[in-house]
Amino acid sequence: MLNKINKFIFKKKTNKYLIMGSFSFFFIKGLIWLGIFFFAGFNLIN
């Protein structure tokens, strides 16, 4: 089942680039929010 889905998604290069781009976008967005929360948390402690 998972193999079928992978073949369907990664059949075209545009789908592959779209999925990898969205993953990297949300990963970087999450890291930025994590940094903001750490910065705000340490400022509240001090």
N, C-alpha and C positions, 0 to 999 in steps of 0.2 A: 504494500500500500504506500509506504513512504517512498519507495523507489519510484513508483509511478508518478507521484507528486513531484519529486525532484526532476524527473525527466521532462514533465510537462512545464515546470517553471523555468528550468535552465535550457530549454530547447532553443530559445532565441536569445541573442546577446542583449537586446534591450531589456528583457525581463530580468536577466542576471544583473545588469548594471543598475536597474531600478531598485531591486531588492538590496543589493550591497550598498547603494547610496542611501537608502532610507535607514538601513541598519546603522551605518556610520553616522548619519545625521542625528538619530535619536540617542546613540551612544555618547556622542560629543555633547549633546544637549543635556543628558543626564549627568555627565561629569561636571559641566558648568554649574548646574543646579546644586550638585553635591558640594562643590567649592563654595558657592554662595551660602549654603546652610552651615557649613563648617565655619566660615568667616563670621557669620552672624552669631552663631553659637559661642564662639570664643570671645566675641565682643560683649556678649551678654554676661559671660562669666566675669570678665574684667570690669 
